[in-house]
Amino acid sequence: MAEPRYFFCGIGGSGMLPLARFLHARGAVVEGSDRAVDQGRADGLRTKLKGLGITVHPQDGSGITGGEVLVTSSAVEATIPDVAAAVEKGSRRMIRAELLASLANSAEVSCGVAGTSGKSTTTAMLAHILAEIGADPAVVNGAPMLNIEDMDGSPAAFREGDGPFVCEVDESDGSIALYNPSVGVLLNVSEDHKPMPELMKLFGGYAERAGKVVLGVGSDPVRTIAKELPTDKVVTVGQEADADLSAAGVEASTDGLRGMLKDRGGGYEAELFLPLMGRFNIDNALAALAAAQLLGAEIERSVDALRTFKGSARRLQRIGTGGGVTVIDDFAHNPEKIAGSLGALTAASDRIHVYYQPHGYGPLRSGLDLWENAFASGLRQGDHLFISKPAYFGGTVETHDHAERLVAALEKRGLNAHYTEERSAFADHVEKAEEGDLVVVMGARDDSLTTFAHDLLAKLAQR
């Protein structure tokens, strides 16, 4: 039988690239295209993939020859030349989530990590635990994992292994309905991409289909879902005393988070240490520990493994310190993630300077009050926030900018909020940052944000 051939349209995307690399590592023929490469914004990606034997074609349909499987995101437009060429030549088309779900569902043992927030970090935690105990997990994540190295030493968002198949499960396009994992993890549920009734149906169905399920009962909607499931398939986790696996007395320090872990079922108690910021990461760790137990790991070894967990790329990632000022790169892009990140950042420093780039024009179009409340509840009077025009890489979306309206609303609340169309304005402002301050670059879908964070660090180091 011939090796399967895949063509990834948008191969550089945070969800697409790990899956493409994973399939290639397993012997599949993989090619692709990416708008960022065509626009000259991702030459490094093309060079790296070429070195691996993955050709990146122009996104003009010329790479589609017929007979391959065209893999796209659920949001890709039918007018994109690759899609049109695939239709003309009779190539099979799959949504990324369909392909990932097929891999998970066909695995002998699988674990899917779902929830509104914390999926990538929890997936990385579980991957690290399983790798450390020798379980050799196969992993497809939505963010590079700092404990897992790619061939060039950079963080990898996938791992090719023979053990349990672990992946991040997305609900934004409804594709969570495709997954039937051996072990399901549901961290939390809050209104984001879809209205709450639809989310409850999607997440509830996912929990029902899982063989065993880990539920974060610190989230009220998840607690509601837990009540509808047989108790013998559920493990509850959280910083609440009634959770099956809980953590109490959580304290943050300069080196990380500490709390007292208690396993009600096994009678195990020990200190849980995470070298991360953000109390919400304790909830992520509890979920990873519970999932690891269901996958056969001893909790003592899992707890020990988490002491060396480094985190995920762009999840409150410390880029470095220059001139006494620490630069953080963060993926937070929706109201809940922004509020969570700001809570962690303000707990770590008396003053923060935030540059936030909305990840598109659509997200701010409705529910602007949710974004306003997320920033207003997290920022203090002495903090500074710069909001830029949204990321835009082409397409037919309406480019009406609501970022200015958001800034005006925050200014009315007395916050130091500024609208800017040029990153240089924030770079100039950062010159005023004082020793002990945190400088934060926040946003999604744009790899140049990380480059910007490194540029800011270099600028601070030269002061």
BELQUILIN-V221532 format. One record per residue. N is the residue number from 1. RES is the residue in one small letter. PSI is psi in degrees with one decimal (NA if undefined). D_FIRST is the distance of its C-alpha to the first C-alpha in Angstrom with 1 decimal. Layout:
BEGIN
n = <N;N>
res = <RES;RES>
psi = <PSI;PSI>
d_first = <D_FIRST;D_FIRST>
END
This chain:
BEGIN
n = <1;2;3;4;5;6;7;8;9;10;11;12;13;14;15;16;17;18;19;20;21;22;23;24;25;26;27;28;29;30;31;32;33;34;35;36;37;38;39;40;41;42;43;44;45;46;47;48;49;50;51;52;53;54;55;56;57;58;59;60;61;62;63;64;65;66;67;68;69;70;71;72;73;74;75;76;77;78;79;80;81;82;83;84;85;86;87;88;89;90;91;92;93;94;95;96;97;98;99;100;101;102;103;104;105;106;107;108;109;110;111;112;113;114;115;116;117;118;119;120;121;122;123;124;125;126;127;128;129;130;131;132;133;134;135;136;137;138;139;140;141;142;143;144;145;146;147;148;149;150;151;152;153;154;155;156;157;158;159;160;161;162;163;164;165;166;167;168;169;170;171;172;173;174;175;176;177;178;179;180;181;182;183;184;185;186;187;188;189;190;191;192;193;194;195;196;197;198;199;200;201;202;203;204;205;206;207;208;209;210;211;212;213;214;215;216;217;218;219;220;221;222;223;224;225;226;227;228;229;230;231;232;233;234;235;236;237;238;239;240;241;242;243;244;245;246;247;248;249;250;251;252;253;254;255;256;257;258;259;260;261;262;263;264;265;266;267;268;269;270;271;272;273;274;275;276;277;278;279;280;281;282;283;284;285;286;287;288;289;290;291;292;293;294;295;296;297;298;299;300;301;302;303;304;305;306;307;308;309;310;311;312;313;314;315;316;317;318;319;320;321;322;323;324;325;326;327;328;329;330;331;332;333;334;335;336;337;338;339;340;341;342;343;344;345;346;347;348;349;350;351;352;353;354;355;356;357;358;359;360;361;362;363;364;365;366;367;368;369;370;371;372;373;374;375;376;377;378;379;380;381;382;383;384;385;386;387;388;389;390;391;392;393;394;395;396;397;398;399;400;401;402;403;404;405;406;407;408;409;410;411;412;413;414;415;416;417;418;419;420;421;422;423;424;425;426;427;428;429;430;431;432;433;434;435;436;437;438;439;440;441;442;443;444;445;446;447;448;449;450;451;452;453;454;455;456;457;458;459;460;461;462;463>
res = <m;a;e;p;r;y;f;f;c;g;i;g;g;s;g;m;l;p;l;a;r;f;l;h;a;r;g;a;v;v;e;g;s;d;r;a;v;d;q;g;r;a;d;g;l;r;t;k;l;k;g;l;g;i;t;v;h;p;q;d;g;s;g;i;t;g;g;e;v;l;v;t;s;s;a;v;e;a;t;i;p;d;v;a;a;a;v;e;k;g;s;r;r;m;i;r;a;e;l;l;a;s;l;a;n;s;a;e;v;s;c;g;v;a;g;t;s;g;k;s;t;t;t;a;m;l;a;h;i;l;a;e;i;g;a;d;p;a;v;v;n;g;a;p;m;l;n;i;e;d;m;d;g;s;p;a;a;f;r;e;g;d;g;p;f;v;c;e;v;d;e;s;d;g;s;i;a;l;y;n;p;s;v;g;v;l;l;n;v;s;e;d;h;k;p;m;p;e;l;m;k;l;f;g;g;y;a;e;r;a;g;k;v;v;l;g;v;g;s;d;p;v;r;t;i;a;k;e;l;p;t;d;k;v;v;t;v;g;q;e;a;d;a;d;l;s;a;a;g;v;e;a;s;t;d;g;l;r;g;m;l;k;d;r;g;g;g;y;e;a;e;l;f;l;p;l;m;g;r;f;n;i;d;n;a;l;a;a;l;a;a;a;q;l;l;g;a;e;i;e;r;s;v;d;a;l;r;t;f;k;g;s;a;r;r;l;q;r;i;g;t;g;g;g;v;t;v;i;d;d;f;a;h;n;p;e;k;i;a;g;s;l;g;a;l;t;a;a;s;d;r;i;h;v;y;y;q;p;h;g;y;g;p;l;r;s;g;l;d;l;w;e;n;a;f;a;s;g;l;r;q;g;d;h;l;f;i;s;k;p;a;y;f;g;g;t;v;e;t;h;d;h;a;e;r;l;v;a;a;l;e;k;r;g;l;n;a;h;y;t;e;e;r;s;a;f;a;d;h;v;e;k;a;e;e;g;d;l;v;v;v;m;g;a;r;d;d;s;l;t;t;f;a;h;d;l;l;a;k;l;a;q;r>
psi = <134.4;148.0;142.3;146.7;131.2;140.6;114.7;112.4;109.9;42.2;-20.9;-3.7;153.7;-27.5;-31.5;-44.6;-46.6;-38.7;-41.8;-45.2;-39.1;-47.7;-39.9;-40.7;-27.0;7.0;0.0;152.4;122.3;131.7;-179.7;-175.3;162.2;132.2;-35.7;-35.1;-44.4;-33.4;3.8;17.8;-0.1;47.6;-35.1;-37.7;-46.9;-43.0;-43.4;-46.3;-36.9;-40.2;-24.4;-9.4;19.7;113.5;133.0;114.9;162.5;147.5;59.7;12.0;-9.7;-21.2;-10.0;117.9;-12.4;140.3;-18.7;167.0;119.0;120.7;125.8;166.1;167.6;-17.1;1.5;144.1;142.9;-19.0;-9.9;131.3;-37.0;-41.0;-45.0;-40.6;-37.7;-39.2;-44.8;-38.6;2.3;22.0;142.9;143.2;135.2;141.3;144.0;-45.9;-34.2;-43.1;-45.3;-42.8;-36.9;-36.7;-44.5;-45.1;-24.6;-9.0;148.6;-42.0;131.4;156.0;123.7;135.8;114.8;167.4;162.8;-39.3;150.1;3.6;-50.2;-42.7;-42.2;-40.4;-42.9;-40.5;-47.9;-40.9;-43.0;-44.0;-51.0;-36.5;-41.4;-32.8;3.2;18.7;-7.5;60.1;149.9;130.1;134.3;112.1;171.1;4.1;146.6;139.3;123.6;-17.4;-10.6;118.6;141.2;179.2;-28.6;9.5;-5.9;160.3;140.0;146.4;7.6;163.4;127.8;110.1;172.9;1.3;-152.8;142.8;118.2;131.7;157.1;135.0;123.5;144.8;-6.5;-32.6;9.6;0.1;-9.3;-23.4;-11.2;-14.4;137.7;70.5;155.2;-43.4;122.8;145.3;129.2;105.9;-46.7;164.2;124.6;158.9;123.5;-88.5;-24.9;160.8;154.4;-43.2;-39.5;-38.8;-41.8;-38.0;-43.9;-51.2;-37.5;-41.8;-38.9;-45.9;-37.1;-39.1;-25.3;144.8;-52.0;155.2;135.2;124.7;127.6;96.7;4.9;-14.2;119.2;-42.8;-36.6;-37.7;-38.0;-43.4;-39.8;-36.7;-20.0;-0.4;152.2;134.2;-24.7;-6.7;-0.5;135.8;119.6;143.9;153.5;176.0;19.7;142.1;-25.3;0.4;148.2;-39.6;114.4;167.9;131.4;158.7;38.0;129.4;143.3;139.9;-179.0;-24.2;-6.9;-152.2;140.6;143.7;168.2;115.7;136.7;124.0;103.2;-38.3;-40.9;-6.7;21.6;134.5;138.8;163.6;134.2;122.5;134.9;126.0;51.9;165.2;159.7;108.3;-27.0;-22.0;-20.3;-42.8;-41.6;-42.6;-41.0;-41.1;-41.8;-41.3;-43.4;-42.4;-41.0;-40.7;-45.8;-22.9;6.9;5.1;144.4;133.6;-34.2;-44.5;-33.5;-44.2;-41.6;-38.6;-37.8;-18.7;-21.0;15.1;128.6;-18.5;-168.7;151.8;135.1;21.0;87.3;44.0;127.0;112.8;-36.7;179.2;130.9;130.3;29.0;1.9;128.8;134.7;130.4;136.4;125.1;140.0;-5.9;129.4;-13.7;167.2;-43.8;-44.4;-39.1;-46.8;-41.6;-43.8;-43.3;-36.9;-42.1;-40.2;-43.7;-25.4;-22.0;-13.4;149.5;-18.0;135.2;151.7;114.3;130.8;117.2;124.9;112.7;144.1;15.0;173.3;-26.2;-45.6;-35.0;-2.2;-30.9;156.3;37.5;-26.4;-29.0;-40.8;-41.9;-46.0;-35.2;-46.2;-43.6;-34.0;-20.3;-26.8;150.1;170.6;-32.6;-6.7;163.0;135.6;127.0;122.0;127.2;174.0;151.5;157.8;139.4;122.9;23.6;176.3;-174.7;7.6;145.9;123.9;54.3;122.0;114.1;-0.2;-36.9;-38.5;-39.4;-44.2;-43.5;-39.6;-38.9;-34.7;-37.9;-24.7;3.0;15.1;155.0;75.1;140.5;142.8;137.0;143.4;-8.2;131.2;-22.3;-28.8;-40.3;-39.3;-40.3;-39.3;-39.0;-22.5;-25.4;-5.5;142.4;164.1;131.7;-14.7;158.9;135.5;127.0;128.4;120.6;136.5;173.3;168.9;6.7;103.7;-21.5;-14.2;-39.4;-40.8;-41.3;-41.8;-42.4;-36.2;-40.4;-40.7;-43.9;-40.2;-43.1;-36.8;-21.4;-3.6;NA>
d_first = <0.0;3.8;6.5;8.8;11.9;15.3;18.7;21.6;24.8;27.6;25.5;28.8;29.8;30.8;28.2;25.4;25.5;25.0;21.9;20.5;21.4;20.0;16.5;16.7;18.1;15.1;12.8;12.0;13.2;16.6;19.4;22.4;26.0;29.3;32.7;34.4;32.8;34.1;37.5;37.7;37.8;34.7;34.5;34.0;30.8;29.4;30.4;28.9;25.5;25.5;26.3;23.2;20.9;21.0;22.6;25.2;26.0;29.2;29.1;29.9;26.7;26.0;22.9;21.1;19.2;17.3;13.7;14.2;15.6;19.3;20.8;24.6;27.5;29.2;32.1;30.6;32.5;31.0;33.0;31.0;29.6;26.0;26.1;27.8;25.3;22.3;24.3;25.1;21.6;19.9;17.9;17.4;20.1;20.4;23.5;23.3;24.7;22.2;19.4;21.5;22.6;19.1;18.5;22.0;21.8;18.6;20.2;22.1;25.2;25.9;29.0;29.7;32.9;34.7;38.1;40.1;40.8;39.7;36.0;34.9;37.6;37.0;33.2;34.2;36.8;34.4;31.8;34.7;36.0;32.7;32.0;35.6;35.5;32.3;30.0;27.4;26.6;23.7;25.6;25.3;28.9;30.8;33.0;32.8;34.0;36.8;36.0;32.4;32.1;29.5;28.9;32.1;34.2;34.3;33.7;30.1;29.1;26.0;25.2;22.0;22.8;21.8;24.7;25.6;24.1;27.1;27.4;30.1;30.2;31.9;34.2;35.4;33.1;33.0;29.4;30.7;30.5;26.7;27.0;27.5;27.9;29.0;31.8;33.1;35.7;38.0;40.5;42.7;43.1;45.2;45.4;43.3;40.7;41.6;44.8;45.4;45.0;41.5;40.7;42.1;40.0;36.7;37.6;39.1;36.0;33.8;36.3;36.3;32.5;32.2;32.5;35.3;36.8;38.9;41.5;43.8;47.0;49.0;47.6;49.5;46.8;44.5;47.5;47.7;44.0;44.6;47.4;45.1;42.7;43.1;44.7;42.6;39.4;41.2;42.3;44.7;45.2;47.8;51.2;52.9;54.6;53.1;49.4;47.7;46.9;49.5;51.1;54.8;57.2;54.7;56.3;55.2;56.4;55.7;53.0;51.2;51.4;52.8;53.2;53.7;50.5;51.1;48.7;50.6;48.4;48.2;51.6;50.3;52.3;51.9;52.2;49.3;49.1;46.9;47.5;47.1;49.4;49.4;50.3;47.4;45.2;46.8;45.3;41.8;42.3;43.4;40.3;38.1;40.1;39.9;36.1;35.8;38.0;35.8;32.8;34.9;36.8;40.5;42.6;44.7;41.9;40.5;44.0;44.3;41.0;42.2;45.2;42.9;40.9;41.3;40.1;37.7;38.1;40.5;41.6;45.2;44.1;47.0;46.5;49.8;53.5;55.8;59.5;59.5;57.2;53.7;50.9;48.4;45.1;44.1;41.5;43.9;43.7;44.7;48.1;47.2;45.4;48.3;50.9;49.1;48.8;52.4;53.6;52.0;53.2;56.8;57.0;56.1;58.6;61.9;60.7;57.3;56.5;53.4;51.5;49.4;47.1;46.0;42.2;42.7;45.4;44.2;44.8;48.6;49.1;49.9;51.4;53.0;55.3;52.4;51.9;55.6;56.1;53.2;54.8;58.4;57.9;56.3;58.4;62.0;64.9;64.5;60.7;59.5;56.6;55.3;53.0;51.4;50.1;46.6;43.4;42.2;39.3;39.5;38.6;40.9;42.3;46.1;47.5;50.7;51.5;52.8;52.9;56.5;57.5;56.1;58.0;61.2;60.8;60.4;63.4;65.5;64.7;66.2;63.1;62.6;59.8;59.2;57.0;55.6;53.5;53.4;52.2;55.0;57.4;55.9;55.6;59.4;60.1;58.3;60.9;63.3;61.2;63.1;62.3;60.5;59.1;55.4;53.7;50.7;48.0;46.4;43.8;40.1;37.5;39.1;38.2;41.5;43.4;42.4;43.5;46.7;47.3;47.0;49.4;51.9;51.7;52.5;55.3;56.8;56.5;58.7;61.5>
END
